[in-house]
Amino acid sequence: MCRSDVAKQVFSCWNWKCALLSATARSAVYLAAMHHGAHGGHANGRAVILVEVAYVMLTAGIYAALQQRALGLRSRSLGNLVVVFGVPALAQALDWVAHRMTGAPVPGRATLAVCAFAAISAFFHLHVMRNGVFLTGQGRSLVDDFRRIPRLIAGFVFRPFVLLATWVARPFSLSISR
């Protein structure tokens, strides 16, 4: 397979929905971190934001496509690991390399903010993608996805509490049934 075939394959499954949302959200996080850091008002800081927007717009769709493909892995656990840990780790490593290659500063505060956002985002991506939202090639529009978001956000926020309640209730239900 030649390079152009690989490029066609990669971009044929590019997830434009996640690219748009990720570029917007991550750039806002990065901008806020940069604003509070030493590079807030400098031209170099604005260049970093432009690099972030362009790079994330390009790559977020590819990363989301990889996550979407991972949902179809035979092992659901392996797919979950790829979505939550594999793709975000790859994305963060390549982001760091891209910033270094361009000579842009990589302030610790901005890097930490983006990493924290990426971790939460990865769990959210898993949650919404497992529920059929922000997937491409599935016949749903972005508007349809946004209509489902309030319920999915509520489910995501309350999920740890539901899991904790289920875990706490389990020993009691076993002792009552005996």
N, C-alpha and C positions, 0 to 999 in steps of 0.2 A: 504494500500500500504506500503510495507516495504522499508527500507532505500535504499537497492540495486536497487529497482525499481525506486525510486526517482532519484538516481544517474544516472541510465541508461537513464531516460527521460531527465534529464538536459543535459547530455553529447551527447545525440542523436541529439540535436539541437544546439550544440556548434558551433559558427560561427568562423571557423578557419581563414577566411580571415581577419576579424576585429581583431582577437587575434594577428595575426602576425603583422599587421600594428600598432595597438595600443601599443603593447609591444615595438616595435621599436621606435615609435615616443615619447611615454611618457617617456621611459627610457632615450632617448636623452635629453628631456626637463629636467628631473630630474638630469641627469648627469651634464648638463650645469649649473643648479642652484647650485648643490653641489660644482662644480668646483669653482664658484665665492664666495662660502660661506666659513665658517670656516673649513669644513670637507673635502675640496677638495682632498688633497693628502693622507689622512690617510687611513689605512687599514679598519677602521670602515666605512668610506665613501664608499669604494668599496663594502663592505658587504651590505650596504644599496642599492646600485645599483643592486647587485645580487638578493636581496630580491624583489626589484621592478620588475626586468625582470621576475623572476619566478612567482611571484604573479600575475602580469598583464597578462602574457601569459596564465595562467590558467583561470583567471576570466574575462578577456576582451571578450573572446569568449562566455562566459555565458551571460554577460551583453548585448553584441550585439545580442545574440539570443533572449533575453527578449525584446530588442528594435525591432527586426524584428517581433516578435509575436505581439507587440503593434501596429504595422502598420495595422494589421488585425482587430483591435477592431472596433466594430460597429460605435462608435463615433470617427470620424477622429480627433476632437479636443482633446479628451481624449488620443488617441494614440500619438498625438504630444506632449502632456504634459508628458506622461510616457517616451517617447524617450528623450526629452530635459531636463526635470527636475527630474523625478522619478528615473530612472536608474542611471544617473550621481550622484545624491545625495547619493544613496545607495552605489555606487562604492567608492565615496570619503570617506564616513563614514567607510566602511569596510577597505579601504586602511589605514586609520589612525589607526584603531584598530590593523590591521596586523603589522604595524610598531611598535606600542606600545608593542604588545605581544612578538615581537622578541627582544625588548630592543633597537631597532635601533633609532637613533635620528630622530626627525621629525622637521627639521629646518623650521622656518617660511617662509623663502624665497623659499625653495623648495616646501613647501605645497602650497603657494600662486601661484607659477608658474604652478604647476600641476593643481590646481583648475581653473586657467584662461584658461589653455589649454583644460581642460575637458569641460568648458562651450562652447568654440568655437567649439570643436570637436563634442559636442552633436548636435549643430545646423547643422554642416556639415554632421554628420551621418544621421540626418533627411532628409536633402536635397538629399544626394546620394541614401539613401535607398528608398525614395519616387520615385526616378528615376530608381530603379531596380538595383543599383550597390552595391557591397559588401554584397549581400544576398547569403546565402547558400541554397542548395536544389532547386535552380532556373534554373540550367542547364548552367549557364554562368561560364566561367573560370576566374581566377584572371587576366589573360592577357587581356581578353575582358573587364573586369572592368577597368583596367588601360588605355586601349585605349579610354574609355569614360571620363576619369578623367579631361583632359584639359578643355573640354567644361563645365563640371560640376563645376570645380573650377571657371571658368569665370562667370558662372551663379550665383554661390554662392557669389562671390565678388561683382558683380554688382546688385544683388537682392535688397539690401537696397536702392540703387539709383533709381532703377525701381519702387519700392514701393513708394518712396518719390515723384517721378515725377508723378506717377498715382494719388497719394493723392493730390498733388498741382494742377494738371490739372482737377480734379473732379469738384471743385466749378466753374471753368471757363466753363466747358462743360455743366454744368447744367444751368448756366446763359445764355449761347448762345442758348441753345435749347428752352428756354422759349419764 
